[in-house]
Amino acid sequence: MSAESLPDADAPLSALGTAAALRRGELDVRELAEVALERARSVGARVGAFAHVLEDLTRRQAEEVAAQLEDARRHGRLEELAAERPLLGVPLPIKDLSRIAGEPFEAGSLALRGTVAEVTDGVAQRLLDAGTLTVGKTSTPEFGMPCYTEPATGAPARTPWDLRRTAGGSSGGAGAAVASGIVPIAHGSDGGGSVRIPAACCGVLGLKPSRGLVSPGPYGTEGMGLVTDGILARTVADVAAGLDVIAAQLPGDATPLRAEPGGYLAGLAGPLRPLRIGVLREPLAAETVIHPAALRGVDRAVGLLHELGHELIEVPAPFTAEEWTTFMPLWTVGAATLPLAAEQEAQLLELTRWLRERGRAYSGAELALAHSGVQSLARRTGEAFAPFDVILSPALAGPPALPETLQLDRGEDDFDAQRAFTPFTSTWNMTGRAALAVPLHRERIDGVELPLGVQLGATQAGDDLLLLRLAAQLEAHDPWPLVREPVDA
């Protein structure tokens, strides 16, 4: 595959196609900004995509981009500009768990209502420096805890495929914004599937990069090593371009991982050898029934990958759902460490309160044992998957869920329902390997066509490019719909 033939590299609906059209003068960046803002206000309101639409910031950014493009044209530097800033002028919102100095930061919680950020987080700064148009802060559930996006501060995020169903979480607003065509690409973050879950619910791509590839610095820390920033987009090339922007290692990073020499977008043009792919159908995080349509999505991927020359072998789950609960103290203690005052505590949603109460109940010794337990589980998983290059599984246990089946009255019941809906994603946060949700399959369920993504999980650290090349093969052989106008079912 040559760089010129990358799927949708110049399509108007893609991020890279938008940037190319801006450089050619076929689009005006000021007009593009206004269209994106209008769609964020109108379509975005229907799908609950945005916590905050940032009109003033976006218009300032558009003026700056216009000046840069004009200067590059005048001095014959457009090709150089394309190489330096391939996403210049592209609408790319930032999730409302990341801060932009001077802009709202509420993290989906009434406890932070009215908060304005004083600093810009590192990944957000890289996206700003890339010359993107922020458009707004995308919706997230309270502090990004659940796999659905029902923020206390605004409208819930819904998949445009069926407005009764969740867009997933915690990057639900990002998934809804990309899928409904408001923007071609968006920022997300993932601590247990929070990029891949909304990608699967909304029928787009969602990449959780390898641990250590995307530094949370200079203000953030790796903590327990579960969370990383990622990218949601409609084309593989756009995901690669977004990863090129956010990948960075900073002094003091706990587990720095060098980015691909030459970049991920350029690397897509490289060859892909035949791979040995494990096919995992058994749930990992919960004892649950996988919807037949989700398994048919895996079957579709298996057939395509066979045709592409890859070897596929069925593999069992490397651990039980009971053993997965080793993960619990890390999640709950993480919630307990949120720096909230007593009056803010009373404003929290039930799930967040339950997680914090559980987290406070663990001793330091129990937390240390949980760290060791998760590492042991990750090691056992790594050993089981070592004979394979990639693990293929459903992305979720079924189609996008109805919110009332996930957000339940009791925190414990809520958490169990989430585990049953997302039994495949969190394992890759434990291992730290890259994982990518691919919107390969769709089926009519209860009278409505719904997306059923598959997950490609790397088995080796730093194999992000391998996943992207494999997804690019699938994209070329079985393309998925690029935009879904919201559907009232």
C-alpha positions in Angstrom: 0.0 0.0 0.0 1.5 3.3 -1.0 1.1 6.5 1.0 -1.0 7.9 -1.9 -3.5 5.0 -1.7 -4.1 5.1 2.0 -7.9 4.7 2.6 -9.7 8.1 2.5 -6.4 10.0 2.8 -7.9 12.8 0.7 -11.7 12.2 1.3 -13.5 15.4 2.4 -15.0 13.5 5.4 -11.6 12.6 6.8 -9.4 14.7 9.0 -6.5 14.4 6.5 -8.8 15.1 3.6 -10.0 18.3 5.4 -6.5 19.5 6.0 -5.5 18.8 2.4 -8.6 20.8 1.1 -7.6 23.7 3.4 -4.1 23.7 2.0 -5.4 23.6 -1.6 -7.7 26.5 -0.9 -10.8 24.4 -1.5 -12.1 25.1 2.0 -11.9 28.3 4.0 -10.9 27.6 7.6 -13.1 30.3 9.0 -16.1 28.9 7.3 -15.1 25.4 8.4 -15.0 26.6 12.0 -18.5 28.1 11.7 -19.9 24.9 10.2 -18.3 22.8 12.9 -19.6 25.1 15.7 -23.1 25.1 14.2 -23.2 21.3 14.0 -21.8 21.1 17.5 -24.8 23.2 18.7 -27.4 21.4 16.6 -26.4 17.8 15.9 -24.3 17.8 19.0 -27.3 18.6 21.2 -29.2 15.7 19.8 -26.5 13.2 20.6 -25.1 14.8 23.7 -21.7 15.2 22.3 -20.5 18.4 24.0 -20.2 19.5 27.6 -19.0 22.9 26.3 -18.9 24.4 22.9 -15.9 26.8 22.7 -16.9 29.4 20.1 -14.4 32.1 21.0 -11.4 29.8 21.2 -12.3 28.0 17.9 -12.7 31.3 16.1 -9.3 32.6 17.3 -7.8 29.3 16.3 -9.3 29.6 12.8 -7.9 33.1 12.4 -4.4 31.8 13.4 -4.7 28.9 10.9 -5.8 31.2 8.1 -2.7 33.4 8.7 -0.4 30.4 8.7 -1.9 29.0 5.5 -1.6 32.4 3.8 2.0 32.8 4.9 2.8 29.2 3.6 1.2 29.9 0.2 3.1 33.2 -0.1 6.4 31.5 0.7 5.9 28.2 -1.1 5.9 26.2 2.1 2.6 24.3 1.8 4.3 20.9 1.4 6.6 21.6 4.3 3.6 22.8 6.4 1.7 19.5 5.5 4.7 17.5 6.8 5.0 19.5 10.0 1.3 19.9 10.9 -0.8 17.4 8.9 -3.9 18.2 10.9 -3.7 22.0 10.7 -7.2 23.5 10.7 -9.0 20.2 11.4 -11.8 20.3 13.9 -10.7 18.1 16.8 -12.5 18.4 20.2 -10.9 17.6 23.6 -12.6 15.4 26.2 -13.7 17.2 29.4 -11.3 15.2 31.6 -8.4 17.2 30.1 -7.8 20.9 31.0 -7.4 23.9 28.7 -6.3 27.0 30.5 -9.1 29.6 30.7 -11.8 27.1 29.6 -14.4 25.2 31.5 -13.4 22.0 33.2 -16.2 20.1 34.9 -15.4 16.4 34.3 -19.2 15.6 34.2 -19.6 16.3 37.9 -21.7 18.8 39.8 -18.8 18.9 42.3 -16.8 20.8 39.6 -19.7 22.9 38.3 -18.3 26.3 37.1 -14.6 25.3 37.3 -12.3 27.0 34.9 -8.9 25.4 34.2 -5.8 27.2 35.2 -3.4 25.1 33.2 -3.4 23.1 29.9 -2.7 19.4 30.2 0.1 18.0 28.1 -1.9 16.0 25.6 -4.3 18.9 25.1 -1.4 21.3 24.5 0.0 19.0 21.8 -3.4 19.0 20.1 -3.5 22.8 20.3 0.1 23.1 19.0 -0.9 20.9 16.0 -3.1 23.7 14.9 -6.4 21.9 15.3 -9.8 23.6 15.9 -10.9 22.6 19.4 -14.7 23.2 18.8 -15.5 22.2 22.3 -15.0 19.9 25.3 -16.7 16.5 24.7 -19.1 15.0 27.2 -17.9 12.5 29.8 -19.5 10.8 32.8 -18.6 11.9 36.3 -14.8 11.8 36.4 -14.8 9.3 33.6 -15.7 6.4 35.9 -18.4 4.4 34.0 -18.7 2.9 30.6 -21.7 5.0 29.8 -21.9 8.8 29.5 -24.7 10.2 31.7 -23.0 13.3 33.1 -24.5 15.1 36.0 -23.7 18.5 34.3 -25.4 18.1 31.0 -27.2 15.9 28.4 -26.3 12.2 28.1 -24.3 11.0 25.1 -26.3 8.8 22.6 -25.2 6.8 19.7 -26.5 8.4 16.4 -27.4 4.9 15.2 -30.3 4.8 17.8 -30.9 7.8 20.1 -32.4 5.6 22.7 -29.0 3.9 23.3 -25.8 4.9 25.0 -22.8 6.3 23.1 -20.7 4.4 25.6 -18.1 5.9 27.9 -16.3 7.5 29.2 -15.4 9.2 25.9 -19.0 9.0 24.8 -19.2 12.6 23.7 -16.2 12.1 21.5 -17.6 9.0 19.9 -21.0 10.6 19.2 -19.3 13.7 17.7 -17.2 11.7 15.3 -19.9 9.2 14.3 -22.5 11.9 13.6 -20.2 13.9 11.4 -19.7 16.9 13.6 -15.9 16.3 13.5 -13.8 13.7 11.7 -11.5 13.0 14.7 -11.6 13.5 18.5 -9.4 13.1 21.6 -10.4 10.5 24.3 -8.9 8.7 27.2 -9.0 5.1 28.3 -8.6 3.4 31.7 -10.7 0.3 31.1 -12.0 0.7 27.6 -13.1 4.3 27.6 -12.0 5.0 24.1 -12.9 1.6 22.6 -16.3 1.3 24.2 -17.8 4.5 22.7 -16.0 3.7 19.4 -17.8 0.4 19.3 -21.2 1.9 20.4 -20.9 4.6 17.7 -19.4 2.7 14.8 -16.0 4.4 14.6 -12.4 3.5 15.3 -11.0 3.9 18.8 -7.3 3.4 19.7 -5.9 2.9 23.2 -2.2 3.3 22.7 0.5 1.2 24.4 1.4 2.2 27.9 4.1 4.8 28.0 3.6 5.9 24.4 1.6 9.0 25.3 3.0 10.9 28.3 0.4 12.4 30.7 2.9 15.0 31.7 3.9 17.6 32.6 0.9 17.9 35.1 -0.5 14.4 35.0 1.0 11.2 36.4 0.7 7.6 35.3 -0.7 6.6 38.7 -1.5 2.9 38.5 -0.6 2.7 34.9 -4.1 1.9 33.6 -5.1 5.2 31.8 -3.8 6.6 28.6 -5.0 9.2 26.1 -6.2 8.0 22.8 -7.9 8.9 19.5 -11.3 8.3 17.9 -11.8 8.7 14.2 -13.6 7.3 11.1 -10.5 6.2 9.1 -7.3 4.4 10.1 -5.1 7.0 8.5 -6.8 9.7 10.7 -6.2 7.6 13.8 -2.5 7.2 12.8 -2.2 11.0 12.2 -3.8 11.7 15.6 -1.4 9.3 17.3 1.5 11.1 15.7 0.3 14.3 17.4 -0.2 13.0 20.9 2.6 10.4 21.2 5.4 11.9 23.3 7.7 11.0 26.2 8.7 13.5 28.8 11.3 13.5 31.5 10.2 11.6 34.6 7.7 9.3 32.7 7.4 6.0 34.6 7.4 3.7 31.6 8.4 5.7 28.5 8.0 3.9 25.2 9.6 5.3 22.1 7.2 6.2 19.3 7.5 4.7 15.8 10.5 6.2 14.0 9.1 8.1 11.0 5.6 8.3 12.5 2.5 6.2 12.4 0.8 7.8 9.4 3.9 7.2 7.3 4.3 3.8 8.7 0.9 2.7 7.4 2.5 2.5 3.9 4.8 -0.3 5.1 4.2 -4.0 4.4 2.3 -6.3 6.8 3.5 -9.9 7.1 1.1 -12.7 7.6 0.1 -12.7 11.3 -0.8 -15.4 13.8 -4.1 -14.1 15.3 -5.8 -15.6 18.4 -9.6 -15.5 18.3 -11.1 -15.0 21.8 -14.8 -15.4 22.2 -15.0 -16.1 25.9 -15.7 -13.1 28.2 -12.9 -12.0 30.5 -14.2 -9.5 33.1 -17.5 -11.1 33.9 -19.5 -14.3 33.5 -21.9 -13.1 30.8 -23.5 -14.2 27.6 -22.1 -12.7 24.4 -24.8 -11.6 22.0 -24.8 -13.7 18.9 -24.5 -10.6 16.7 -21.3 -9.7 18.4 -19.9 -13.2 17.7 -21.0 -12.9 14.1 -18.9 -9.7 13.9 -15.9 -11.8 15.0 -16.9 -14.4 12.4 -16.9 -11.7 9.7 -13.4 -10.5 10.8 -12.1 -14.1 10.8 -13.3 -14.7 7.3 -11.7 -11.4 6.0 -8.5 -12.1 7.8 -8.3 -15.6 6.4 -8.7 -14.1 2.9 -5.9 -11.7 3.6 -3.5 -14.5 4.4 -3.5 -14.5 8.2 -3.6 -17.6 10.4 -6.4 -17.6 13.0 -6.6 -19.9 16.0 -9.3 -20.1 18.7 -7.9 -19.3 22.2 -9.5 -19.7 25.6 -9.8 -17.0 28.2 -6.4 -16.8 30.1 -8.2 -16.1 33.5 -11.6 -16.3 35.1 -14.0 -13.5 35.9 -13.4 -14.1 39.6 -9.7 -13.6 39.1 -10.4 -10.4 37.2 -11.6 -8.9 40.5 -8.0 -8.4 41.4 -8.5 -5.3 39.3 -11.1 -3.8 41.7 -8.9 -2.2 44.4 -7.0 -0.3 41.7 -10.2 1.2 40.3 -11.8 2.0 43.6 -8.7 3.4 45.3 -8.2 5.6 42.2 -11.7 7.0 42.7 -11.0 7.5 46.4 -7.9 9.7 45.6 -10.0 12.4 43.9 -9.3 15.6 45.8 -12.8 16.6 46.8 -14.0 18.7 49.8 -16.8 17.5 52.1 -19.4 19.7 50.4 -18.4 18.4 47.0 -18.7 14.8 48.2 -22.4 15.3 48.7 -22.8 16.3 45.1 -21.5 13.0 43.7 -23.5 10.4 41.8 -24.2 7.1 43.4 -21.6 5.1 41.4 -18.8 7.5 42.3 -19.7 7.5 46.0 -19.8 3.7 46.0 -16.4 3.5 44.3 -14.9 6.0 46.7 -16.3 4.2 49.8 -14.9 0.9 48.5 -11.5 2.5 47.8 -11.2 4.0 51.3 -11.9 0.6 52.8 -8.7 -1.0 51.5 -5.5 -0.9 53.5 -2.2 0.0 52.1 -1.1 -3.6 52.3 -4.3 -4.6 50.3 -3.5 -2.1 47.6 0.1 -3.3 47.3 -1.2 -6.9 47.0 -3.7 -5.7 44.3 -0.8 -4.2 42.4 1.0 -7.4 42.5 -2.1 -9.4 41.7 -2.8 -7.3 38.6 0.8 -7.6 37.4 0.6 -11.4 37.9 -2.6 -11.6 35.9 -1.0 -9.5 33.2 2.0 -11.7 33.2 -0.2 -14.9 32.9 -2.2 -13.2 30.1 1.0 -12.2 28.3 2.3 -15.8 28.5 -1.0 -17.2 27.2 -1.1 -14.7 24.3 2.7 -14.8 23.5 2.4 -17.2 20.6 0.1 -14.7 18.8 0.7 -11.3 17.2 -2.8 -10.1 17.8 -5.9 -11.2 19.7 -9.3 -10.7 18.0 -12.4 -10.5 20.1 -15.8 -8.7 20.2 -15.3 -5.2 21.4 -18.4 -5.5 23.6 -20.8 -8.2 24.8 -23.5 -6.9 22.5 -24.9 -3.9 20.7 -25.0 -0.4 22.2 -26.9 -0.8 25.5 -30.0 1.0 26.6 -28.8 3.3 29.4 -31.3 2.0 32.0 -29.6 -1.4 31.8 -26.3 0.1 32.9 -26.9 3.0 35.2 -28.5 1.3 38.2 -29.6 2.6 41.6 -27.0 0.7 43.6 -23.4 1.3 42.9 -22.5 -2.4 43.1 -25.2 -3.4 40.7 -24.2 -0.6 38.3 -20.6 -1.8 38.3 -21.6 -5.4 37.7 -23.8 -4.4 34.8 -20.8 -2.5 33.3 -18.5 -5.5 33.6 -21.1 -7.7 31.8 -21.4 -5.1 29.0 -17.6 -4.6 28.6 -15.9 -8.0 29.4 -13.1 -7.6 26.9 -11.6 -4.1 27.0 -10.0 -3.7 30.5 -7.6 -6.6 30.1 -5.5 -4.4 27.7 -5.4 -1.7 30.4 -4.0 -4.3 32.7 -1.3 -5.5 30.3 -0.6 -2.0 28.9 -0.7 -3.3 25.3 -2.3 -1.3 22.6 -5.9 -2.2 21.6 -8.1 -0.9 18.7 -11.9 -1.0 18.3 -12.8 -1.5 14.6 -16.4 -0.9 13.4 -16.4 -3.9 11.1 -19.9 -5.3 11.6 -23.5 -4.0 11.6 -26.8 -5.8 12.2 -30.5 -5.1 12.5 -31.5 -5.7 16.1 -35.0 -4.8 17.4 -35.8 -3.2 14.1 -32.7 -0.9 14.1 -29.4 -1.2 12.4 -26.7 -1.1 15.1 -22.8 -1.2 15.0 -21.0 -4.3 16.5 -17.3 -3.6 16.5 -14.5 -6.0 17.0 -11.3 -5.4 19.1 -7.8 -6.0 17.9 -5.5 -6.4 20.9 -1.7 -6.3 20.6 0.3 -8.9 22.5 3.7 -7.0 22.5 4.5 -3.5 23.8 4.7 -0.9 21.1 2.8 -2.8 18.4 0.5 0.1 17.8 1.5 0.3 14.1 0.9 -3.4 13.7 -2.7 -2.9 14.8 -3.1 0.1 12.5 -1.8 -1.7 9.5 -4.1 -4.7 10.2 -7.1 -2.4 10.6 -6.1 -0.6 7.3 -6.3 -4.0 5.5 -9.8 -4.6 6.9 -10.8 -1.1 6.0 -9.7 -1.5 2.4 -11.5 -4.9 2.0 -14.7 -4.2 3.9 -15.2 -0.5 4.4 -17.6 0.8 7.1 -20.1 3.7 7.0 -18.2 7.0 7.7 -21.1 9.2 9.0 -24.3 8.3 10.7 -27.0 10.9 10.9 -28.9 10.6 14.2 -31.8 8.1 14.1 -34.9 8.4 16.3 -35.9 4.7 16.6 
